[in-house]
């Protein structure tokens, strides 16, 4: 069964639309979120869209209990990203540390 996003099926979306679709799914439908990420042609993304993709992959890694990989990716994005993903990554990194009860790293990762 194909999931609709607006008036199109997920398979007919552009890469950027697929990215926005995945972003909307990340908290409510992890299975479909993972599938949406797999449908994205990474090589066709702009640099800013690539940062969004990398953020969503890190988010997916955390959902799948790949905590160390997620932390590494989020830490890199929070210090090197050129878009607003920098701040989303930083906030998510603090959340990840909080959920894993790693308070000291959570506080130090909040670079403001």
Secondary structure, 3 states (H helix, E strand, C coil): CCCEECCEEHHHCCHHHHHHHHHHHCCCCHHHHHHHHHCCCHHHCCHHHHHHHHHHHHHHHHHCCCHHHHHHHHHHHHHHCCCCHHHHHHHHHHHHHHHCCCHHHHHHHCCC
